[in-house]
Amino acid sequence: MSEPIAAPREESPGTHAFRAARDLLLANREDYDRAYHEFRWPELEEFNWATDWFDRLALEQGQVTALRIVEEDGTERALTYAEMGRRSTQVAGWLRHRGVGRGDRVLLVLGNEVALWETMLACIRLGAVMIPATTLLSTADLRDRIDRGEVRCVVAGAGSCAKFGDSADHCTRIAVGEPVDGWISYADSEIWEGGLDDVGVSGADDPLLLYFTSGTTARPKLVEHTHASYPVGHLSTMYWIGVQPGDTHLNISSPGWAKHAWSCLFAPWNAGATIVLYNYSRFDAAALLGQMNRLNVTTFCAPPTVWRMLIQSNLSEHRLALRECVSAGEPLNPEVIEQVQHAWGITIRDGFGQTETTAQIGNPPGQPVKPGSMGRPLPGYVISLVDPVTGEVGSDGEICIELGLRPLALMRGYTGEVDRTSEAMRGGFYHTGDVASRDDEGYITYVGRSDDVFKASDYRISPFELESVLIEHPAVAEAAVVPSPDPVRLAVPKAYVVLAGGYEPSRELALDIFRFARDHLASYQRIRRLEFADLPKTISGKIRRVELRAGEQDRAARSGHEYTEDDFPELRSRS
């Protein structure tokens, strides 16, 4: 085992600047105006989050649990900050011995297991460039990531190794778990005693992370982040979540996606909190809530899909230690917020960000939450809504980040795609591709992806608005609205509906949902067609409306569970 971390005589300039920015946000966690106007991103020339921050934290609160992972069968592993610091240093030395050095690209294909956190911290120490990836990737996906990512080293769970085929033969290949022929065993790192030689200095602008986006509309982009943009940039995420030193934070997210780094690594460890994970093979609301109670979880983040499944259970039966609940990934429907508020007396606070950024917009702790709004710009971000046609800034338009006050947390760009990067950064803004509106108090309400919003009878339709109404119907668990071609109106809103447990597709249920939608939507927003069907999703869980839209354009005949308004004479009197 490597030697304990030696205490530096004084904080480095990078550590001091980072701590000052962090402490300002922690001190003003419920004073949004002061936090927003006084916060400044730290000016950094050299910074390594593992050595400049995590090791300092390990000295200050060494015996505090840093990471706790609970399995479905009740077994668990936990490491303190001191143990995690020593172990990640040992792994870094071992990787260095295996030829991994500064700038080398390392593909990580691991589940929620201790080795993932050890390896990520180790790579940060080395200055290696990480490419986190989900274990759900296919052989073709892995080959694409290795080729486009110019990968030199692969660290993968033993169960994923066979999927690589020969695509990683030129790489240093490391298997976590059972031995795999031709792969180095990660277990060898546990007996490494060679220490970690000086690996040089990490520039704050040096590359650290490459993330493939989830590809909801096109081939995944390769997003590049630096030693500052994600580790330090997630101060905004820490502020939005409201996580504090000593908290126990649980985030529902799969490794390989940016949201996992947001809320399972940087934000909670920026605060000095304990990260807890609960691994399960199949989602079980009662089991999850039971573990949250047992683990004394105080801050909780989950995507809308999980929240929609949670409210199918009786939340009022579970009394938890929760102080903060947040949601991100896709907009959260008001119906879900209302049900959780009724059961627990806690308001789920929505937030918005992308793989390309950290949390940009959100409802921070202690602030009024407006139903349907995802909040206001978070500290460090200046947000403008830009008309996509005129380029004018107003109260409606594409969500854009002003580059004149470029946030530290914004990506460097799309690796290997200069034109795509320039397009995203055109006109003095970073363009998110998402459309929203802003009210007089600065609250921003999500409308949809710019390519999801459509016109019907010359009215602009936001799928999210219609979907939020549909899931208020007790039979509807999830919904996706897309344009369906129409000879008169050009397009009409069509809803794809996933039913809640206990309901089956039927003509009677379709009629009831049509009636419900008519009672709760403006006439121009009316759902004209409805189909009971599963929703296509990316492997990160986002609905692929682009696939549904394409299906509508190519459709030759109706499915067996598809209905239109014309199928119901009883609706005509209300047209």
C-alpha distance (Angstrom), angle and dihedral (degrees) to the residues before:
residue distance angle dihedral
M1 . . .
S2 3.81 . .
E3 3.76 119.8 .
P4 3.83 121.7 -88.4
I5 3.76 116.0 -86.4
A6 3.79 110.8 -85.2
A7 3.79 115.3 -127.2
P8 3.81 112.4 -116.9
R9 3.80 114.3 -131.4
E10 3.76 92.6 -123.0
E11 3.76 139.1 -4.0
S12 3.77 117.0 -81.4
P13 3.81 116.2 -116.9
G14 3.80 88.6 -105.8
T15 3.78 93.1 52.0
H16 3.80 92.0 47.2
A17 3.83 92.9 50.6
F18 3.79 92.2 45.8
R19 3.80 93.5 48.2
A20 3.82 92.6 49.3
A21 3.81 91.7 52.9
R22 3.81 91.7 45.3
D23 3.79 94.5 47.7
L24 3.80 92.5 50.6
L25 3.80 89.8 57.2
L26 3.80 93.7 45.0
A27 3.81 91.3 49.4
N28 3.81 91.7 51.4
R29 3.79 99.6 38.0
E30 3.82 92.1 136.4
D31 3.81 98.2 30.2
Y32 3.78 100.8 81.8
D33 3.80 97.1 172.4
R34 3.79 94.1 53.4
A35 3.80 94.2 42.1
Y36 3.79 92.7 48.8
H37 3.80 96.7 46.7
E38 3.80 98.8 39.3
F39 3.80 100.6 40.6
R40 3.79 117.5 102.2
W41 3.76 126.4 178.4
P42 3.83 108.8 -110.8
E43 3.80 114.5 -104.6
L44 3.79 105.4 -123.1
E45 3.78 132.8 179.7
E46 3.79 98.2 168.1
F47 3.77 123.7 22.9
N48 3.78 137.5 153.4
W49 3.79 112.2 179.8
A50 3.81 93.5 -156.0
T51 3.80 97.3 52.0
D52 3.79 101.1 26.1
W53 3.80 97.8 42.9
F54 3.80 116.2 9.4
D55 3.81 94.6 47.1
R56 3.79 90.8 48.5
L57 3.80 89.1 50.8
A58 3.80 90.1 47.9
L59 3.80 88.9 57.5
E60 3.79 93.5 47.9
Q61 3.81 98.9 45.5
G62 3.79 102.8 13.1
Q63 3.81 97.6 153.2
V64 3.81 95.0 47.7
T65 3.80 112.1 107.2
A66 3.79 109.0 -105.8
L67 3.80 99.5 -179.5
R68 3.80 133.7 16.8
I69 3.79 122.7 178.2
V70 3.81 120.5 -171.0
E71 3.79 122.4 -164.8
E72 3.79 127.3 -147.1
D73 3.82 90.9 -108.4
G74 3.81 91.4 56.5
T75 3.80 98.5 -103.3
E76 3.78 116.4 128.1
R77 3.79 145.5 178.2
A78 3.78 127.4 -147.7
L79 3.79 133.5 -176.4
T80 3.79 128.6 -170.3
Y81 3.78 122.5 -133.9
A82 3.80 89.7 -102.1
E83 3.81 92.5 50.0
M84 3.78 92.3 47.1
G85 3.79 91.2 49.6
R86 3.81 93.1 51.2
R87 3.78 94.8 42.1
S88 3.82 95.3 48.5
T89 3.80 89.2 49.4
Q90 3.80 89.2 52.7
V91 3.82 91.3 49.4
A92 3.81 90.3 48.1
G93 3.82 90.8 53.7
W94 3.79 91.1 48.0
L95 3.83 92.6 48.8
R96 3.78 89.2 48.8
H97 3.82 88.7 52.8
R98 3.81 88.0 51.7
G99 3.79 90.5 56.1
V100 3.79 102.5 -96.3
G101 3.79 110.3 139.7
R102 3.78 144.0 162.8
G103 3.79 112.4 -46.7
D104 3.81 95.2 12.2
R105 3.79 112.8 134.6
V106 3.79 115.9 -123.3
L107 3.82 121.4 -166.4
L108 3.82 111.9 -149.2
V109 3.81 116.4 -160.2
L110 3.79 102.3 172.3
G111 3.78 137.9 130.9
N112 3.80 127.1 -133.6
E113 3.80 94.7 -56.3
V114 3.78 132.6 129.7
A115 3.81 92.0 -107.7
L116 3.81 89.9 66.6
W117 3.80 93.8 60.3
E118 3.81 92.6 40.4
T119 3.80 91.6 51.6
M120 3.80 95.6 44.8
L121 3.80 91.9 51.7
A122 3.81 89.4 45.0
C123 3.82 92.1 52.1
I124 3.80 91.0 49.6
R125 3.83 89.2 52.7
L126 3.80 91.0 50.7
G127 3.79 95.7 44.4
A128 3.80 88.8 -121.5
V129 3.80 116.4 152.5
M130 3.80 113.8 -116.5
I131 3.80 125.9 -147.2
P132 3.82 106.0 -170.0
A133 3.81 114.0 -159.8
T134 3.77 136.0 -179.7
T135 3.81 120.7 -108.4
L136 3.82 87.9 -127.9
L137 3.81 93.8 73.9
S138 3.80 118.8 120.5
T139 3.80 125.4 -128.1
A140 3.82 89.5 -98.6
D141 3.83 91.3 50.1
L142 3.81 91.4 51.0
R143 3.79 92.2 48.9
D144 3.81 89.8 50.9
R145 3.80 91.5 51.6
I146 3.78 93.1 47.6
D147 3.81 92.8 47.8
R148 3.80 99.7 42.1
G149 3.79 93.0 35.4
E150 3.82 92.5 50.1
V151 3.79 88.3 -135.0
R152 3.83 119.8 -160.7
C153 3.81 99.7 176.5
V154 3.82 133.9 30.3
V155 3.81 125.0 -159.8
A156 3.79 109.7 -173.3
G157 3.77 141.0 159.2
A158 3.78 112.8 -99.2
G159 3.81 90.8 -114.5
S160 3.81 91.4 59.2
C161 3.80 98.9 47.5
A162 3.81 97.0 88.2
K163 3.82 90.9 57.8
F164 3.79 91.3 66.7
G165 3.80 94.0 69.0
D166 3.79 107.0 -179.6
S167 3.82 95.1 -33.1
A168 3.83 93.1 101.1
D169 3.81 98.6 39.5
H170 3.80 90.9 111.9
C171 3.82 92.1 51.8
T172 3.77 134.8 83.1
R173 3.82 98.1 -102.4
I174 3.81 120.4 -154.5
A175 3.82 123.6 -176.8
V176 3.80 122.7 -156.4
G177 3.80 114.1 -151.2
E178 3.79 125.1 6.5
P179 3.84 117.5 26.7
V180 3.82 114.6 -90.4
D181 3.81 122.4 -160.6
G182 3.79 111.2 -108.5
W183 3.81 93.6 13.0
I184 3.81 128.5 101.5
S185 3.79 113.7 -117.6
Y186 3.80 115.1 -116.8
A187 3.81 87.0 -148.6
D188 3.83 87.5 73.5
S189 3.81 87.9 72.1
E190 3.80 89.8 67.3
I191 3.81 92.0 67.5
W192 3.80 96.5 41.4
E193 3.79 110.6 124.9
G194 3.78 100.7 169.6
G195 3.80 96.8 102.3
L196 3.79 125.1 -144.5
D197 3.79 119.7 -69.9
D198 3.78 122.0 -146.6
V199 3.81 105.5 -72.4
G200 3.79 97.2 -173.8
V201 3.78 132.5 -113.6
S202 3.79 126.2 -45.1
G203 3.78 113.7 -135.5
A204 3.79 112.2 -142.1
D205 3.81 88.7 -124.1
D206 3.82 95.5 47.9
P207 3.82 114.2 116.9
L208 3.81 115.6 -97.2
L209 3.81 110.1 157.9
L210 3.78 135.9 32.4
Y211 3.80 114.9 -168.9
F212 3.77 125.8 -171.8
T213 3.80 108.6 -144.1
S214 3.80 119.5 -126.8
G215 3.80 94.5 -105.9
T216 3.83 102.4 -131.8
T217 3.81 91.9 163.4
A218 3.82 108.1 11.7
R219 3.80 145.1 2.4
P220 3.82 109.9 -43.8
K221 3.79 114.4 -89.7
L222 3.80 121.1 -135.6
V223 3.82 107.7 -125.0
E224 3.81 118.4 -160.4
H225 3.81 122.4 -149.3
T226 3.78 129.7 179.9
H227 3.81 138.5 -139.2
A228 3.80 86.3 -88.8
S229 3.81 107.4 33.1
Y230 3.80 97.7 66.2
P231 3.82 107.1 20.8
V232 3.81 93.4 44.4
G233 3.80 96.1 24.2
H234 3.78 90.6 64.7
L235 3.77 90.1 72.1
S236 3.81 83.2 92.3
T237 3.80 89.6 54.0
M238 3.80 91.7 48.1
Y239 3.80 88.9 53.1
W240 3.81 94.0 47.7
I241 3.81 94.1 48.6
G242 3.80 91.1 45.7
V243 3.80 93.0 -136.2
Q244 3.81 113.5 165.3
P245 3.81 137.1 -171.4
G246 3.79 108.8 -72.0
D247 3.80 95.6 22.9
T248 3.79 123.1 133.2
H249 3.79 106.6 -133.4
L250 3.81 126.6 -164.4
N251 3.78 122.1 -172.7
I252 3.79 125.1 -177.4
S253 3.78 104.8 -142.2
S254 3.78 138.2 122.6
P255 3.81 119.7 -116.9
G256 3.77 113.7 -108.3
W257 3.79 96.7 49.4
A258 3.79 126.0 94.4
K259 3.81 92.7 -118.8
H260 3.80 88.4 64.7
A261 3.81 90.4 59.0
W262 3.81 89.6 44.4
S263 3.76 97.7 56.6
C264 3.82 107.0 11.7
L265 3.80 96.8 50.2
F266 3.78 125.5 7.2
A267 3.82 106.3 31.1
P268 3.85 97.8 47.6
W269 3.80 94.4 40.2
N270 3.80 90.5 46.3
A271 3.79 84.8 60.5
G272 3.81 96.3 41.6
A273 3.81 93.7 -115.4
T274 3.80 132.0 144.6
I275 3.81 116.4 -100.7
V276 3.80 114.5 -145.3
L277 3.80 127.1 -172.4
Y278 3.77 129.9 -170.5
N279 3.80 115.0 -158.5
Y280 3.79 118.2 -155.0
S281 3.80 134.8 167.1
R282 3.80 94.4 -144.6
F283 3.78 128.1 18.4
D284 3.79 113.1 -100.6
A285 3.81 114.4 175.7
A286 3.81 94.8 -160.3
A287 3.81 92.9 49.4
L288 3.81 92.3 48.2
L289 3.80 93.0 48.4
G290 3.81 90.3 46.8
Q291 3.80 91.1 54.7
M292 3.80 91.4 46.3
N293 3.78 88.5 55.8
R294 3.81 93.8 45.9
L295 3.81 93.4 47.1
N296 3.80 92.4 46.6
V297 3.80 92.7 -126.5
T298 3.80 110.9 -164.6
T299 3.82 102.2 177.7
F300 3.79 123.9 37.0
C301 3.79 134.6 -175.1
A302 3.79 125.4 -175.3
P303 3.80 135.9 160.1
P304 3.82 119.8 -107.7
T305 3.81 91.3 -102.3
V306 3.82 90.5 62.0
W307 3.80 92.9 43.8
R308 3.81 89.9 51.6
M309 3.81 89.5 53.1
L310 3.80 93.0 45.2
I311 3.79 93.6 56.4
Q312 3.81 89.0 56.6
S313 3.83 85.8 72.5
N314 3.80 127.9 64.8
L315 3.81 100.4 -91.6
S316 3.79 93.1 -179.9
E317 3.83 89.4 70.3
H318 3.82 89.9 66.7
R319 3.80 120.7 71.8
L320 3.76 107.9 -169.0
A321 3.80 136.5 -178.7
L322 3.80 90.3 -120.6
R323 3.78 118.7 145.1
E324 3.82 100.0 166.7
C325 3.82 131.8 32.0
V326 3.80 123.3 -178.5
S327 3.79 138.8 171.6
A328 3.79 133.7 -157.6
G329 3.78 140.5 156.5
E330 3.79 96.8 75.4
P331 3.82 131.2 11.9
L332 3.79 114.3 -73.4
N333 3.78 116.2 -126.0
P334 3.85 116.0 -122.8
E335 3.82 91.4 -126.8
V336 3.81 90.4 64.9
I337 3.80 92.5 49.4
E338 3.80 91.2 50.7
Q339 3.80 94.5 50.9
V340 3.82 93.8 50.0
Q341 3.80 91.0 46.1
H342 3.80 90.0 52.0
A343 3.81 93.7 48.5
W344 3.81 102.1 39.3
G345 3.79 106.5 14.9
I346 3.81 88.6 -122.6
T347 3.79 124.6 120.0
I348 3.80 115.6 -137.6
R349 3.78 105.6 -132.4
D350 3.78 115.3 -144.1
G351 3.79 123.7 -142.9
F352 3.79 139.5 -176.4
G353 3.77 133.4 -145.2
Q354 3.77 142.0 125.1
T355 3.78 141.1 -133.1
E356 3.81 84.6 -100.0
T357 3.82 91.9 58.7
T358 3.77 143.3 16.7
A359 3.82 122.4 -109.2
Q360 3.82 104.6 -38.0
I361 3.79 103.0 172.2
G362 3.78 129.4 21.7
N363 3.76 151.9 133.8
P364 3.82 104.0 -99.0
P365 3.83 122.5 -157.5
G366 3.76 118.6 -70.3
Q367 3.80 96.3 18.9
P368 3.82 126.9 116.8
V369 3.79 111.4 -97.8
K370 3.78 117.9 -143.9
P371 3.80 114.4 -150.6
G372 3.78 109.9 -105.9
S373 3.81 95.0 11.0
M374 3.78 121.7 113.0
G375 3.82 91.2 -152.0
R376 3.78 136.2 -116.3
P377 3.82 134.6 -46.9
L378 3.80 111.0 -68.4
P379 3.82 123.6 -127.9
G380 3.79 111.0 -70.3
Y381 3.82 95.9 26.8
V382 3.80 129.7 97.0
I383 3.80 107.6 -164.8
S384 3.80 126.2 -163.3
L385 3.80 128.9 -177.2
V386 3.78 106.6 -137.3
D387 3.80 125.2 -163.2
P388 3.83 104.2 -122.7
V389 3.82 92.0 -143.7
T390 3.81 105.3 39.2
G391 3.80 99.4 24.6
E392 3.79 89.8 -132.1
V393 3.81 120.5 144.3
G394 3.78 114.1 -124.7
S395 3.78 145.9 129.2
D396 3.82 94.4 -65.5
G397 3.76 130.4 43.1
E398 3.78 146.9 72.1
I399 3.80 115.9 -21.0
C400 3.80 105.3 -112.5
I401 3.80 134.8 174.4
E402 3.78 116.3 -135.2
L403 3.80 109.4 -120.3
G404 3.80 94.0 -161.7
L405 3.81 83.9 75.5
R406 3.80 94.1 30.4
P407 3.80 110.7 -169.8
L408 3.78 117.5 -125.8
A409 3.81 87.1 -129.8
L410 3.80 96.4 64.7
M411 3.80 116.4 107.0
R412 3.77 120.6 -103.6
G413 3.80 88.9 -124.6
Y414 3.79 145.0 -84.8
T415 3.80 108.5 -48.3
G416 3.81 113.0 -116.3
E417 3.82 93.1 -0.8
V418 3.78 109.6 97.0
D419 3.80 94.8 163.4
R420 3.80 92.7 49.8
T421 3.79 90.7 49.4
S422 3.82 91.9 49.0
E423 3.78 90.6 49.4
A424 3.81 91.3 52.6
M425 3.83 91.6 47.9
R426 3.81 98.6 43.4
G427 3.78 125.7 136.3
G428 3.78 97.0 14.6
F429 3.80 94.3 -60.2
Y430 3.76 139.5 93.1
H431 3.80 103.9 -127.6
T432 3.81 115.6 -143.4
G433 3.81 97.3 -170.8
D434 3.82 89.9 -128.5
V435 3.80 124.1 116.5
A436 3.82 124.9 -143.0
S437 3.79 145.1 154.5
R438 3.82 129.4 -129.0
D439 3.81 126.5 -147.6
D440 3.81 129.0 -147.8
E441 3.82 91.9 -87.8
G442 3.79 93.4 54.2
Y443 3.81 96.9 -104.7
I444 3.79 112.8 146.8
T445 3.82 121.9 -145.4
Y446 3.76 120.3 -161.2
V447 3.81 117.4 -123.7
G448 3.81 101.4 175.9
R449 3.76 146.5 -90.1
S450 3.77 109.0 -44.5
D451 3.80 88.7 -119.0
D452 3.85 92.8 48.3
V453 3.82 97.1 54.8
F454 3.82 111.2 89.9
K455 3.79 142.3 174.3
A456 3.81 126.3 -112.9
S457 3.82 118.7 -178.8
D458 3.83 86.1 -11.1
Y459 3.83 92.6 -58.2
R460 3.79 120.1 120.8
I461 3.80 110.7 -120.4
S462 3.79 123.8 -157.1
P463 3.82 109.1 -157.2
F464 3.80 90.6 -154.9
E465 3.82 92.8 60.3
L466 3.79 92.4 52.7
E467 3.80 93.5 42.9
S468 3.80 90.9 52.0
V469 3.81 89.8 57.3
L470 3.80 94.4 45.1
I471 3.81 95.2 55.1
E472 3.80 89.4 56.3
H473 3.79 86.0 72.8
P474 3.81 106.9 94.5
A475 3.82 93.2 -129.9
V476 3.82 95.2 53.3
A477 3.80 118.1 87.1
E478 3.82 97.1 168.0
A479 3.79 136.5 -1.4
A480 3.77 139.2 -173.1
V481 3.80 123.6 -165.1
V482 3.82 123.1 -156.1
P483 3.81 135.7 163.2
S484 3.80 116.0 -89.8
P485 3.83 117.6 -160.8
D486 3.82 114.8 -103.1
P487 3.82 126.8 -177.9
V488 3.82 93.7 -140.6
R489 3.82 105.8 32.7
L490 3.84 96.5 30.2
A491 3.81 87.5 -128.8
V492 3.79 137.8 10.1
P493 3.81 130.6 -162.8
K494 3.78 113.7 -94.1
A495 3.80 122.4 -171.8
Y496 3.77 125.0 -148.7
V497 3.80 106.3 -157.8
V498 3.81 132.4 -160.2
L499 3.80 110.4 -161.4
A500 3.78 126.7 -132.1
G501 3.79 119.8 -117.8
G502 3.80 114.6 -70.6
Y503 3.82 95.9 30.1
E504 3.80 128.5 103.5
P505 3.82 129.5 -165.2
S506 3.78 112.9 -94.5
R507 3.79 142.5 148.3
E508 3.81 90.2 -110.4
L509 3.80 92.8 53.4
A510 3.80 91.9 47.2
L511 3.81 89.5 52.9
D512 3.79 91.1 49.5
I513 3.82 91.9 51.2
F514 3.82 91.4 47.6
R515 3.80 89.5 52.3
F516 3.78 92.4 46.8
A517 3.81 91.8 51.0
R518 3.81 91.6 49.1
D519 3.78 90.9 52.2
H520 3.80 93.3 51.1
L521 3.82 104.9 34.9
A522 3.79 134.4 65.9
S523 3.80 114.1 -102.9
Y524 3.83 93.4 -107.0
Q525 3.82 90.1 53.3
R526 3.81 95.4 53.3
I527 3.77 117.8 141.5
R528 3.81 103.3 -120.0
R529 3.80 98.8 178.5
L530 3.78 133.2 29.5
E531 3.80 134.0 -171.3
F532 3.79 129.0 -175.5
A533 3.80 104.6 -138.4
D534 3.78 145.3 126.4
L535 3.80 115.5 -89.8
P536 3.82 120.4 -119.2
K537 3.79 109.7 -125.5
T538 3.75 139.7 -178.4
I539 3.80 115.2 -110.7
S540 3.80 86.7 -101.3
G541 3.82 89.4 61.0
K542 3.82 101.8 -105.5
I543 3.79 117.8 138.1
R544 3.81 113.3 -108.4
R545 3.80 99.3 -140.1
V546 3.80 87.8 166.6
E547 3.81 87.8 68.3
L548 3.79 92.1 48.6
R549 3.81 91.1 48.5
A550 3.78 91.4 50.7
G551 3.79 90.1 49.5
E552 3.79 90.6 54.6
Q553 3.79 91.6 52.5
D554 3.81 92.9 49.7
R555 3.81 98.1 38.9
A556 3.79 113.9 129.7
A557 3.80 98.9 177.2
R558 3.79 140.8 8.7
S559 3.77 120.1 -95.3
G560 3.78 122.8 -120.3
H561 3.80 92.3 -102.8
E562 3.80 98.7 45.3
Y563 3.80 124.3 110.6
T564 3.80 136.7 -179.8
E565 3.78 132.3 -161.9
D566 3.80 89.1 -106.1
D567 3.80 89.7 64.8
F568 3.80 89.4 69.2
P569 3.83 117.0 62.9
E570 3.80 87.9 -177.1
L571 3.82 89.0 69.2
R572 3.80 95.5 54.9
S573 3.79 95.1 79.1
R574 3.78 87.8 60.8
S575 3.82 97.3 47.7
